[in-house]
Amino acid sequence: MNGLFCAALCHSVSNRLRILRKTQRDLPDMLTLHSLRNLVIAGLVGEISFELYAWLISPVLFGVALAPANLVIALIKIAFGVTLPHWAGFLVHFTIGAVGFGAFVWLTHLVTRFNLILSGAVAGFVLWFVAQGMLAPVVGRSFMMGFGAYTQSSFIGHVGMATLMGYVMVRLQTRQARIAV
């Protein structure tokens, strides 16, 4: 009985690993309705985690709360001469984060052919650099905001968020592939 259980367990683990390898190999080739849904779900999970980190964890670890809505408000004021209320800046950032950053993780995966989790880390690094190194100076802040606590916390937030997005995409795709088998 024990041998039968071990054989079944080994077969189950082997099957799951085969599905994961197949999922990682096959899914980057096309964007289906399911993968688009997975991208949006992963984007929402990542962006919600970023906001929770920005408001609750960053102040404890770094002494600063991240406020990317302020960057959005300043950029829109410069570009269009319109001052958004804070809630609207937050909504714009949240939407860009949930949809655009999830899509950027996917695009990074397609371009680099890295697995989705590593693609998330790379995408997070790029997003962090764009926010702190390129967009912050546009609104009058110093390059990388002097590499202070805000920039360091932003690094953790962006890389963590995008890595989590990649992880969620992998989990959802693995689940989808398992159901299809």
TADA-V482076 format. One record per backbone hydrogen bond with DSSP energy under -0.5 kcal/mol. NH is the residue of the N-H (numbers start at 1). CO is the residue of the C=O. Records with the same first field share a line. If there is no record, write none. Layout:
NH: CO + CO
This chain:
5: 1
6: 2
7: 3
8: 4
9: 5
10: 6
11: 7
12: 8
13: 9
14: 10
15: 11
16: 12
17: 13
18: 14
19: 15
20: 16
21: 17
22: 18
23: 19
24: 20
25: 21
26: 22
27: 23
29: 26
30: 27
32: 30
36: 32
37: 33
38: 34
39: 35
40: 36
41: 37
42: 38
43: 39
44: 40
45: 41
46: 42
47: 43
48: 44
49: 45
50: 46
51: 47
52: 48
53: 49
54: 50
55: 51
56: 52
57: 52 + 53
58: 53
60: 57
61: 57
62: 58
63: 58 + 59
64: 58
66: 54
70: 67
71: 67
72: 68
73: 69
74: 70
75: 71
76: 72
77: 73
78: 74
79: 75
80: 76
81: 76 + 77
82: 76
84: 82
88: 85
89: 85
90: 86
91: 87
92: 88
93: 89
94: 90
95: 91
96: 92
97: 93
98: 94
99: 95
100: 95 + 96
101: 96
102: 97
103: 99
104: 100
105: 101
106: 102
107: 103
108: 104
109: 105
110: 106
111: 107
112: 108
113: 109
119: 115
120: 116
121: 117
122: 118
123: 119
124: 120
125: 121
126: 122
127: 123
128: 124
129: 125
130: 126
131: 127
132: 128
133: 129
134: 129 + 130
135: 130
136: 131
138: 134
139: 135 + 136
140: 137
141: 136
144: 132
145: 142
146: 143
147: 144
148: 145
152: 148
153: 149
154: 150
155: 151
156: 152
157: 153
158: 154
159: 155
160: 156
161: 157
162: 158
163: 159
164: 160
165: 161
166: 162
167: 163
168: 164
169: 165
170: 166
171: 167
172: 168
173: 169
174: 170
175: 171
176: 172
177: 173
178: 174
179: 175
180: 176
181: 177
